[in-house]
Amino acid sequence: MSKIVKGPDGKTRCSWCSVTPEYLAYHDIEWGYPVNDDRRLFEKLSLEGFQSGLSWRTILAKRENFRAAFHDFDFNRIARFTQRDVNRLLKDEGIVRHRGKIEAVINNAKRVQELIKQEGSLAAYVWGFEPDRKKLAKPQTASTSAESIALSKDLKKRGWKFVGPTTVYAFMQAMGLINDHAEGCVIRSKVESARKKFKRPQVK
């Protein structure tokens, strides 16, 4: 299957963004662009965890519901969630009602607080795993990498949950740690330009 297709404007894009209309805007203005905001990074990693075993289409369609349910992924608020909140979320039809994944987000909110105390920011920590571009696989040919395995392993060591290597690799693709837009995709060069201008956060 070709990794690129022509979009509604006649320009070539990653073929996956043609699966459903909701993917197009996500692909064009969000996926792969570098992110350094801790809350947005926590959201992306949390949603990738919810996506495990499901389609991204399902998660994207429910994203605003997730944001409402989890206070826009304010991890300081989520870290204070109690069993009462878990019960509330398990009744929320607007999100994925999976106890393990819900409890993982609450657990990970506490872990990110610890990580920020140690590293300065979640962004600085994550960007420390940026791979050498020369060692990357060709775009959209891998589901894990040495870096996603290393990041997954370190997060698990720190007590994070639902952060397997495949989930972490999808997170890396989404938040711009790698540019995995297909060669020939009109957005690839835009993401590459954004990555060149992006100031990498540093560990304090």
N, CA and C of each residue as an Amber inpcrd file, in Angstrom:
protein
   612
   0.8300000  -1.1950000   0.0000000   0.0000000   0.0000000   0.0000000
   0.8690000   1.2520000   0.0000000   0.5350000   2.2120000  -0.8480000
   1.2930000   3.4510000  -0.9230000   1.1910000   4.2140000   0.3950000
   2.3020000   4.8520000   0.7860000   2.3090000   5.6150000   2.0310000
   1.7940000   7.0260000   1.8320000   1.5400000   7.4060000   0.5690000
   0.9860000   8.7350000   0.3130000  -0.2420000   8.6450000  -0.6030000
  -1.1300000   9.6130000  -0.4310000  -2.3260000   9.7210000  -1.2710000
  -2.5620000  11.1950000  -1.5620000  -3.3560000  11.4720000  -2.5570000
  -3.7070000  12.8570000  -2.8610000  -4.8550000  13.2940000  -1.9710000
  -4.7020000  14.4670000  -1.3650000  -5.7350000  15.0050000  -0.4980000
  -6.7920000  15.7320000  -1.3050000  -7.7930000  16.2960000  -0.6420000
  -8.8750000  17.0040000  -1.3370000  -8.3990000  18.2340000  -2.1130000
  -7.2150000  18.7450000  -1.7480000  -6.6560000  19.8910000  -2.4690000
  -5.6850000  19.4740000  -3.5590000  -5.5820000  18.1540000  -3.7900000
  -4.7130000  17.6460000  -4.8400000  -3.2710000  17.4350000  -4.4140000
  -2.9380000  17.7910000  -3.1600000  -1.5720000  17.6350000  -2.6660000
  -1.4160000  16.2880000  -1.9700000  -0.2120000  15.7290000  -2.0600000
   0.0230000  14.4060000  -1.4810000   0.2590000  14.4860000   0.0180000
  -0.3150000  13.5150000   0.7170000  -0.1940000  13.4250000   2.1670000
  -0.0160000  11.9710000   2.5840000   0.2980000  11.7770000   3.8540000
   0.3600000  10.4250000   4.4070000  -0.9840000   9.7350000   4.1670000
  -0.9450000   8.5050000   3.7140000  -2.1790000   7.8140000   3.3360000
  -3.1400000   7.6430000   4.4990000  -2.6230000   7.5330000   5.7390000
  -3.5140000   7.2860000   6.8780000  -4.4940000   8.4250000   7.1070000
  -4.1450000   9.6460000   6.6590000  -5.0340000  10.7720000   6.9570000
  -6.2730000  10.7910000   6.0600000  -6.3420000   9.8610000   5.1010000
  -7.5130000   9.7910000   4.2270000  -8.5600000   8.8020000   4.7460000
  -8.2450000   8.1300000   5.8420000  -9.1390000   7.1050000   6.3860000
 -10.4630000   7.7000000   6.8480000 -10.3960000   8.8750000   7.4520000
 -11.5880000   9.5420000   7.9530000 -11.3700000  11.0530000   7.8920000
 -12.4150000  11.8360000   7.6310000 -12.2550000  13.2910000   7.5100000
 -11.6190000  13.9520000   8.7410000 -11.8640000  13.3830000   9.9280000
 -11.3170000  13.9640000  11.1520000  -9.7920000  13.9380000  11.1920000
  -9.2050000  13.0030000  10.4600000  -7.7500000  12.8760000  10.4760000
  -7.0430000  14.0060000   9.7430000  -7.6790000  14.5990000   8.7440000
  -6.9990000  15.5510000   7.8640000  -6.4370000  16.7490000   8.6260000
  -7.2750000  17.4220000   9.4090000  -6.8080000  18.5900000  10.1580000
  -5.7650000  18.1840000  11.1900000  -5.9890000  17.0580000  11.8580000
  -5.0350000  16.5600000  12.8540000  -3.6740000  16.3240000  12.1980000
  -3.6910000  15.7140000  11.0310000  -2.4680000  15.4360000  10.2780000
  -1.7690000  16.7240000   9.8490000  -2.5350000  17.6870000   9.3650000
  -1.9590000  18.8900000   8.7630000  -1.4300000  19.8990000   9.7720000
  -2.0720000  20.0120000  10.9260000  -1.6900000  21.1060000  11.8320000
  -1.1630000  20.6420000  13.1920000  -1.1920000  19.3380000  13.4610000
  -0.7810000  18.8820000  14.7910000   0.2290000  17.7470000  14.7900000
  -0.0600000  16.6800000  14.0740000   0.7600000  15.4640000  14.1640000
   2.1910000  15.7140000  13.6890000   3.1290000  15.4660000  14.5600000
   4.5390000  15.5810000  14.1890000   5.1800000  16.9200000  14.5050000
   4.3750000  17.9410000  14.7820000   4.9500000  19.2480000  15.1200000
   5.4950000  19.1910000  16.5490000   6.6640000  19.7800000  16.7930000
   7.2940000  19.6770000  18.1130000   6.5040000  20.3640000  19.2220000
   6.4280000  19.6970000  20.3650000   5.6790000  20.1760000  21.5230000
   6.6220000  20.2770000  22.7190000   6.5200000  21.3810000  23.4730000
   7.3470000  21.5090000  24.6790000   6.5360000  21.8820000  25.9150000
   5.2120000  21.8340000  25.7860000   4.3380000  22.1540000  26.9070000
   4.0320000  20.8830000  27.7060000   4.3340000  20.9260000  28.9970000
   4.1950000  19.7190000  29.8160000   2.7730000  19.1660000  29.8340000
   1.7930000  20.0480000  29.9150000   0.4140000  19.5680000  29.9780000
   0.0070000  18.8980000  28.6690000   0.3800000  19.5030000  27.5530000
   0.0410000  18.9160000  26.2550000   0.7640000  17.5810000  26.0480000
   1.9940000  17.5060000  26.5360000   2.7360000  16.2500000  26.4300000
   2.0790000  15.1660000  27.2760000   1.6390000  15.5400000  28.4630000
   0.9570000  14.5800000  29.3270000  -0.3460000  14.1180000  28.6870000
  -1.0570000  15.0520000  28.0670000  -2.2880000  14.6900000  27.3620000
  -2.0010000  13.6920000  26.2470000  -1.0050000  13.9870000  25.4320000
  -0.7000000  13.1230000  24.2980000  -0.3040000  11.7190000  24.7570000
   0.5180000  11.6470000  25.7850000   0.9360000  10.3340000  26.2620000
  -0.2390000   9.5860000  26.8930000  -1.0930000  10.3040000  27.5960000
  -2.2750000   9.6770000  28.2070000  -3.2260000   9.1390000  27.1420000
  -3.4650000   9.9390000  26.1060000  -4.3820000   9.5120000  25.0470000
  -3.8150000   8.3520000  24.2410000  -2.5010000   8.3360000  24.0550000
  -1.8920000   7.1930000  23.3600000  -2.0780000   5.9330000  24.1960000
  -2.0480000   6.0840000  25.5200000  -2.3030000   4.9390000  26.3940000
  -3.7350000   4.4560000  26.2640000  -4.6770000   5.3910000  26.1940000
  -6.0800000   5.0160000  25.9920000  -6.2810000   4.3530000  24.6290000
  -5.4900000   4.7450000  23.6520000  -5.6360000   4.2140000  22.2970000
  -5.2070000   2.7560000  22.1880000  -4.3790000   2.3040000  23.1060000
  -3.8690000   0.9350000  23.0620000  -4.9980000  -0.0740000  22.8540000
  -4.9160000  -0.8240000  21.7510000  -5.9330000  -1.8190000  21.4360000
  -7.1410000  -1.2610000  20.7060000  -7.1760000   0.0460000  20.5030000
  -8.2850000   0.6970000  19.8070000  -7.7430000   1.4780000  18.6110000
  -8.6350000   2.1210000  17.8640000  -8.1880000   2.9560000  16.7490000
  -8.0140000   4.3830000  17.2360000  -7.0820000   5.1160000  16.6140000
  -6.8850000   6.5090000  16.9720000  -8.1350000   7.3200000  16.6250000
  -8.8810000   6.8570000  15.6580000 -10.1300000   7.5310000  15.2720000
 -11.0730000   7.6260000  16.4630000 -11.1560000   6.5530000  17.2300000
 -12.0130000   6.5220000  18.4120000 -11.5700000   7.5610000  19.4330000
 -10.2680000   7.6310000  19.6610000  -9.7220000   8.5620000  20.6550000
  -9.8780000  10.0010000  20.1920000  -9.5820000  10.2600000  18.9340000
  -9.6690000  11.6330000  18.4130000 -11.1050000  12.1500000  18.4900000
 -12.0590000  11.2630000  18.2010000 -13.4710000  11.6560000  18.2530000
 -13.9170000  11.9910000  19.6780000 -13.2490000  11.3900000  20.6600000
 -13.6160000  11.5950000  22.0540000 -12.6740000  12.5650000  22.7750000
 -11.7380000  13.1660000  22.0560000 -10.6920000  13.9400000  22.7190000
 -11.2420000  15.0790000  23.5850000 -12.2090000  15.8030000  23.0740000
 -12.7650000  16.8980000  23.8730000 -13.4530000  16.3740000  25.1260000
 -14.0510000  15.2000000  25.0320000 -14.6600000  14.5820000  26.2080000
 -13.5950000  14.1950000  27.2300000 -12.4730000  13.6610000  26.7340000
 -11.3630000  13.3270000  27.6260000 -10.8520000  14.5880000  28.3270000
 -10.7120000  15.6620000  27.5630000 -10.2120000  16.9120000  28.1420000
 -11.1390000  17.4200000  29.2430000 -12.4310000  17.2990000  29.0160000
 -13.3990000  17.7320000  30.0310000 -13.3290000  16.8290000  31.2660000
 -13.2380000  15.5410000  31.0240000 -13.2400000  14.5760000  32.1320000
 -11.9910000  14.6680000  32.9960000 -10.8660000  15.0050000  32.3580000
  -9.5830000  15.0540000  33.0640000  -9.0580000  16.4900000  33.2480000
  -9.9880000  17.4510000  33.3200000  -9.6120000  18.8480000  33.5960000
  -8.4980000  19.3360000  32.6710000  -8.6800000  19.0980000  31.3790000
  -7.7050000  19.5200000  30.3560000  -6.3120000  18.9560000  30.6480000
  -6.2900000  17.7870000  31.2490000  -5.0520000  17.0620000  31.5550000
  -4.0960000  17.8630000  32.4320000  -4.6940000  18.5980000  33.3670000
  -3.9110000  19.2760000  34.3990000  -3.4550000  18.2040000  35.3870000
  -2.2160000  17.7760000  35.2660000  -1.7550000  16.6330000  36.0640000
  -1.7170000  16.9420000  37.5560000  -1.5930000  18.2040000  37.9330000
  -1.6120000  18.5410000  39.3620000  -2.9970000  18.2900000  39.9610000
  -4.0370000  18.5340000  39.1860000  -5.4020000  18.2440000  39.6510000
  -5.6730000  16.7430000  39.5990000  -5.2320000  16.1020000  38.5130000
  -5.4900000  14.6650000  38.3550000  -4.8000000  13.8670000  39.4570000
  -3.6380000  14.3250000  39.8810000  -2.8900000  13.6170000  40.9300000
  -3.6760000  13.5410000  42.2370000  -4.6580000  14.4340000  42.3900000
  -5.4690000  14.4360000  43.6120000  -6.7670000  13.6390000  43.4590000
  -6.9600000  13.0170000  42.3010000  -8.1570000  12.2070000  42.0830000
  -8.2190000  11.0780000  43.1070000  -9.4520000  10.7520000  43.4900000
  -9.6830000   9.6730000  44.4510000 -10.5110000   8.5670000  43.7770000
 -10.8540000   7.5570000  44.5560000 -11.6840000   6.4760000  44.0400000
 -13.0220000   7.0070000  43.5430000 -13.4820000   8.0700000  44.1690000
 -14.7310000   8.6940000  43.7440000 -14.6220000   9.1870000  42.2980000
 -13.4590000   9.7440000  41.9580000 -13.2330000  10.2060000  40.5860000
 -13.1590000   9.0310000  39.6140000 -12.5270000   7.9510000  40.0460000
 -12.4550000   6.7540000  39.1970000 -13.8620000   6.2650000  38.8980000
 -14.7110000   6.2060000  39.9100000 -16.0890000   5.7600000  39.7210000
 -16.8450000   6.7010000  38.7850000 -16.6000000   7.9960000  38.9260000
 -17.2360000   8.9880000  38.0360000 -16.8170000   8.7620000  36.5860000
 -15.5380000   8.5430000  36.3810000 -15.0160000   8.3680000  35.0270000
 -15.4930000   7.0580000  34.3920000 -15.6660000   6.0390000  35.2140000
 -16.1510000   4.7520000  34.7010000 -17.6040000   4.8420000  34.2260000
 -18.3040000   5.8810000  34.6500000 -19.6920000   6.0930000  34.2190000
 -19.7980000   7.0920000  33.0660000 -18.6670000   7.6820000  32.6900000
 -18.6450000   8.7170000  31.6540000 -18.6360000   8.0770000  30.2620000
 -19.7690000   8.1100000  29.5840000 -19.8880000   7.4810000  28.2630000
 -19.1220000   8.2230000  27.1790000 -18.6510000   9.4310000  27.4900000
 -17.9300000  10.2140000  26.4910000 -16.4810000   9.8230000  26.3180000
 -15.9650000   8.9900000  27.2480000 -14.5700000   8.5650000  27.1660000
 -14.5030000   7.0440000  27.0470000 -13.2870000   6.5110000  27.0210000
 -13.0930000   5.0610000  27.0330000 -13.1140000   4.6130000  28.4900000
 -14.1220000   3.8340000  28.8450000 -14.3140000   3.4520000  30.2440000
 -13.5480000   2.1640000  30.5640000 -12.2620000   2.3020000  30.6940000
 -11.3720000   1.1880000  30.9850000 -10.6770000   1.5010000  32.3090000
 -11.0020000   0.7300000  33.3320000 -10.5000000   1.0300000  34.6700000
  -8.9660000   1.1260000  34.7030000  -8.3010000   0.1760000  34.0920000
  -6.8450000   0.1620000  34.1180000  -6.2330000   1.4100000  33.4950000
  -6.8150000   1.8570000  32.3950000  -6.2850000   3.0420000  31.7040000
  -6.5960000   4.3200000  32.4820000  -7.7750000   4.3780000  33.0690000
  -8.1490000   5.5400000  33.8870000  -7.2230000   5.6370000  35.0980000
  -7.0180000   4.5200000  35.7700000  -6.1440000   4.5170000  36.9460000
  -4.7000000   4.8050000  36.5670000  -4.3130000   4.4150000  35.3410000
  -2.9550000   4.6960000  34.8690000  -2.7250000   6.1920000  34.7170000
  -3.7310000   6.9070000  34.2000000  -3.5970000   8.3630000  34.0390000
  -3.4260000   9.0270000  35.4000000  -4.1890000   8.5870000  36.3770000
  -4.0860000   9.1540000  37.7260000  -2.7130000   8.8410000  38.3270000
  -2.2970000   7.6050000  38.1840000  -0.9700000   7.2050000  38.6550000
   0.1230000   8.0290000  37.9600000   0.0140000   8.1600000  36.6400000
   1.0450000   8.8630000  35.8780000   1.0880000  10.3530000  36.1940000
  -0.0550000  10.9130000  36.6000000  -0.0790000  12.3240000  37.0020000
   0.8110000  12.5240000  38.2320000   0.7820000  11.5740000  39.1380000
   1.6430000  11.6410000  40.3280000   3.1040000  11.4380000  39.9430000
   3.3330000  10.5360000  38.9920000   4.7000000  10.2630000  38.5530000
   5.3000000  11.4640000  37.8060000   4.4640000  12.1890000  37.0530000
   4.9980000  13.3450000  36.3210000   5.3650000  14.4540000  37.2930000
   4.6450000  14.5720000  38.3830000   5.0150000  15.5460000  39.4130000
   6.4070000  15.2260000  39.9720000   6.6480000  13.9590000  40.2260000
   7.9560000  13.5270000  40.7240000   9.0480000  13.7920000  39.6880000
   8.7290000  13.4940000  38.4380000   9.7030000  13.6630000  37.3610000
  10.0900000  15.1300000  37.1940000   9.1110000  16.0220000  37.2870000
   9.3840000  17.4570000  37.1380000  10.3010000  17.9500000  38.2520000
  10.1080000  17.4380000  39.4550000  10.9910000  17.8130000  40.5640000
  12.4280000  17.3680000  40.2890000  12.5740000  16.2370000  39.6220000
  13.9010000  15.6790000  39.3610000  14.5560000  16.2790000  38.1120000
  13.7530000  16.4860000  37.0450000  14.3060000  16.8720000  35.7520000
  14.0150000  18.3210000  35.3490000  13.1310000  18.9850000  36.0640000
  12.7990000  20.3640000  35.7210000  11.5140000  20.4880000  34.9400000
  11.3210000  19.5980000  33.9860000  10.0860000  19.5850000  33.1990000
   9.9490000  18.2510000  32.4880000   8.7140000  17.8990000  32.1790000
   8.4650000  16.6850000  31.3880000   9.0530000  16.8520000  29.9940000
   8.9420000  18.0720000  29.4600000   9.4480000  18.3420000  28.1150000
  10.9490000  18.1080000  28.0210000  11.6960000  18.6380000  28.9760000
  13.1550000  18.4720000  28.9640000  13.5280000  16.9900000  29.0430000
  12.7970000  16.2690000  29.8670000  13.0540000  14.8300000  30.0130000
  12.7920000  14.0960000  28.7030000  11.6200000  14.3230000  28.1120000
  11.2440000  13.6110000  26.8830000  12.1940000  13.9570000  25.7350000
  12.5140000  15.2400000  25.5780000  13.3890000  15.6360000  24.4670000
  14.8130000  15.1080000  24.6250000  15.1380000  14.6410000  25.8140000
  16.4370000  14.0060000  26.0150000  16.5330000  12.6630000  25.3020000
  15.3980000  12.1550000  24.8330000  15.3670000  10.8750000  24.1110000
  15.2500000  11.0860000  22.5990000  15.4380000  12.3020000  22.1410000
  15.3610000  12.5490000  20.6940000  16.4250000  11.7260000  19.9740000
  16.0280000  10.9350000  18.9830000  16.9930000  10.0680000  18.3060000
  17.8720000  10.8070000  17.2970000  18.9810000  10.2010000  17.0010000
  19.8580000  10.6950000  15.9500000  19.1490000  10.4580000  14.6140000
  18.9390000  11.5120000  13.8500000  18.1940000  11.3950000  12.5910000
  18.8310000  10.3910000  11.6310000  20.1370000  10.2510000  11.6870000
  20.8410000   9.3490000  10.7800000  20.5510000   7.8790000  11.0820000
  20.0880000   7.6260000  12.3010000  19.8390000   6.2410000  12.7000000
  18.3580000   5.8580000  12.6200000  17.5130000   6.8020000  12.1800000
  16.0780000   6.5300000  12.1110000  15.7290000   5.5990000  10.9590000
  14.6990000   4.8020000  11.1670000  14.1710000   3.9860000  10.0740000
  13.4760000   4.9150000   9.0830000  13.2450000   4.4330000   7.8780000
  12.5110000   5.2460000   6.9010000  11.1340000   5.5640000   7.4660000
  10.5930000   6.7400000   7.1520000   9.2950000   7.1340000   7.6970000
   8.2160000   6.0670000   7.5210000   7.4710000   5.8470000   8.6000000
   6.3250000   4.9440000   8.6170000   6.6650000   3.4970000   8.2570000
   7.8430000   3.0730000   8.6850000   8.2240000   1.6730000   8.4730000
   8.4440000   0.9490000   9.8070000   8.2850000   1.6670000  10.9170000
   8.5370000   1.0590000  12.2260000   7.3920000   1.3560000  13.1910000
   7.2620000   0.5120000  14.2080000   6.2660000   0.7530000  15.2630000
   6.9390000   0.9330000  16.6170000   8.2440000   0.6710000  16.6530000
   9.0550000   0.9400000  17.8410000  10.4390000   1.3710000  17.3610000
  11.2460000   1.8340000  18.2860000  12.6310000   2.1900000  17.9630000
  13.4660000   1.9900000  19.2160000  14.7720000   2.0740000  19.0700000
  15.6480000   1.9360000  20.2390000  15.2970000   2.9930000  21.2780000
  14.9550000   4.1930000  20.7990000  14.6390000   5.2960000  21.7110000
  13.2920000   5.0900000  22.3980000  12.2980000   4.5850000  21.6630000
  10.9900000   4.3680000  22.2910000  11.0850000   3.2420000  23.3190000
  11.9210000   2.2630000  23.0460000  12.1400000   1.1750000  24.0070000
  12.8350000   1.7150000  25.2510000  13.8420000   2.5760000  25.0430000
  14.5790000   3.1520000  26.1690000  13.6940000   4.0630000  27.0100000
  12.8790000   4.9010000  26.3400000  11.9790000   5.8140000  27.0520000
  10.9230000   5.0250000  27.8140000  10.3560000   4.0160000  27.1690000
   9.3560000   3.1540000  27.8170000   9.9410000   2.4860000  29.0570000
  11.1290000   1.9630000  28.9060000  11.7890000   1.2650000  30.0220000
  12.0390000   2.2140000  31.1830000  12.4840000   3.4310000  30.8810000
  12.7830000   4.3900000  31.9420000  11.5060000   4.8720000  32.6310000
  10.4520000   5.1080000  31.8410000   9.1840000   5.5170000  32.4400000
   8.6420000   4.4330000  33.3700000   8.7020000   3.1970000  32.9150000
   8.2200000   2.0880000  33.7450000   9.0370000   1.9830000  35.0390000
  10.3350000   2.2200000  34.9120000  11.2180000   2.1870000  36.0810000
  10.8070000   3.2590000  37.0880000  10.2830000   4.3750000  36.5680000
   9.8280000   5.4780000  37.4110000   8.3970000   5.2630000  37.9200000
   7.7840000   4.1360000  37.5220000   6.4600000   3.8010000  38.0380000
   5.2890000   4.1540000  37.1380000   5.5650000   4.5870000  35.8900000
   4.4900000   4.9200000  34.9530000   3.8270000   3.6420000  34.4470000
   2.5650000   3.7630000  34.0170000   1.8100000   2.6180000  33.4980000
   1.2340000   2.9300000  32.1130000   0.9780000   1.8780000  31.3540000
   0.4710000   1.9700000  29.9780000   1.4020000   2.8210000  29.1110000
   2.6910000   2.5280000  29.2280000   3.6970000   3.2350000  28.4340000
   4.6390000   2.2250000  27.7740000   4.0440000   1.2430000  27.0670000
   4.8500000   0.2690000  26.3510000   5.5740000   0.9120000  25.1760000
   6.5660000   0.2360000  24.5780000   7.3680000   0.7970000  23.4900000
   6.5530000   1.2550000  22.2770000   5.4810000   0.5270000  21.9300000
   4.6630000   0.9160000  20.7790000   3.8580000   2.1710000  21.0960000
   3.2980000   2.2280000  22.2930000   2.5630000   3.4220000  22.7380000
   3.4930000   4.6320000  22.7670000   4.6930000   4.4380000  23.2940000
   5.6670000   5.5320000  23.3910000   6.1230000   5.9700000  21.9990000
   6.2610000   5.0310000  21.0740000   6.6660000   5.3950000  19.7140000
   5.5850000   6.2510000  19.0510000   4.3260000   5.8710000  19.2400000
   3.2180000   6.6680000  18.6850000   3.2160000   8.0660000  19.2970000
   3.5300000   8.1500000  20.5770000   3.6480000   9.4400000  21.2630000
   4.7870000  10.2620000  20.6440000   5.9150000   9.6260000  20.4010000
   7.0650000  10.3090000  19.7980000   6.7270000  10.8540000  18.4090000
   5.9690000  10.0800000  17.6430000   5.5200000  10.5310000  16.3240000
   4.6070000  11.7490000  16.4600000   3.6640000  11.6610000  17.4010000
   2.6430000  12.6980000  17.5350000   3.1990000  14.0210000  18.0320000
   4.1760000  13.9700000  18.9630000   4.6580000  15.2030000  19.5870000
   5.9470000  15.7420000  18.9800000   6.3590000  15.1440000  17.8520000
   7.4430000  15.7210000  17.0860000   8.8490000  15.3390000  17.4840000
   8.9970000  14.3290000  18.3270000  10.3420000  13.8850000  18.6680000
  11.0170000  13.2880000  17.4330000  10.1860000  12.7950000  16.5260000
  10.6440000  12.3800000  15.1970000   9.6630000  12.9410000  14.1650000
  10.1440000  13.1090000  12.9590000   9.2650000  13.5150000  11.8520000
   8.9730000  12.2640000  11.0470000   7.8120000  11.6820000  11.2870000
   7.4750000  10.4260000  10.6210000   6.4580000  10.6070000   9.5010000
   6.2810000  11.8510000   9.0400000   5.4610000  12.0530000   7.8440000
   6.1570000  11.3580000   6.6690000   5.3770000  10.7240000   5.8390000
   5.9260000   9.9700000   4.7090000   6.7020000  10.8770000   3.7530000
   7.7100000  10.3130000   3.1320000   8.4410000  11.0510000   2.1060000
   7.4770000  11.3300000   0.9530000   7.3660000  12.5770000   0.5620000
   6.4090000  12.9660000  -0.4740000   5.1710000  13.6260000   0.0990000
   4.9960000  13.5430000   1.4330000   3.8620000  14.2010000   2.0960000
   4.1280000  15.7000000   2.1510000   3.1440000  16.4990000   1.7660000
   3.2930000  17.9500000   1.7170000   3.5860000  18.5520000   3.0930000
   3.1840000  17.8650000   4.1500000   3.3800000  18.3870000   5.5030000
   4.7720000  18.0620000   6.0520000   5.4400000  17.0760000   5.4710000
   6.7460000  16.6590000   6.0020000   7.7380000  17.8320000   6.0700000
   7.8160000  18.6100000   5.0080000   8.7690000  19.7290000   4.9850000
   8.3750000  20.8170000   5.9840000   7.0640000  20.9970000   6.2010000
   6.6030000  22.0000000   7.1640000   6.9920000  21.5840000   8.5840000
   6.8330000  20.2970000   8.8710000   7.2220000  19.7820000  10.1810000
   8.7370000  19.8760000  10.3580000   9.4590000  19.5660000   9.3020000
  10.9190000  19.6320000   9.3660000  11.3800000  21.0580000   9.6480000
  10.7230000  22.0130000   9.0160000  11.0450000  23.4240000   9.2400000
  10.7500000  23.8230000  10.6890000   9.6100000  23.3520000  11.2090000
   9.2390000  23.6510000  12.5920000  10.2340000  23.0440000  13.5720000
  10.7040000  21.8430000  13.2600000  11.6650000  21.1710000  14.1330000
  13.0100000  21.8950000  14.1320000  13.4030000  22.4510000  12.9930000
  14.6710000  23.1920000  12.9120000  14.6180000  24.4720000  13.7420000
  13.4500000  25.1050000  13.7730000  13.2920000  26.3600000  14.5220000
  13.0250000  26.1080000  16.0100000  12.6590000  24.8940000  16.3410000
  12.2570000  24.5570000  17.6950000  13.4450000  24.5770000  18.6570000
  13.2780000  25.2710000  19.7860000  14.3130000  25.3110000  20.8080000
  14.0870000  24.1680000  21.7860000  15.0020000  23.2160000  21.7830000
  14.8650000  22.0480000  22.6550000  14.9690000  22.4500000  24.1240000
  14.0080000  22.0350000  24.9510000  14.0970000  22.3270000  26.3830000
  15.2430000  21.5560000  27.0170000  15.8670000  22.1540000  27.9960000
  17.0120000  21.5430000  28.6440000  16.6850000  21.1150000  30.0710000
  17.2750000  20.0090000  30.4780000  17.1230000  19.5360000  31.8530000
  17.8230000  20.5290000  32.7690000  17.1550000  20.9120000  33.8510000
  17.7360000  21.8760000  34.7910000  18.7540000  21.2200000  35.6950000
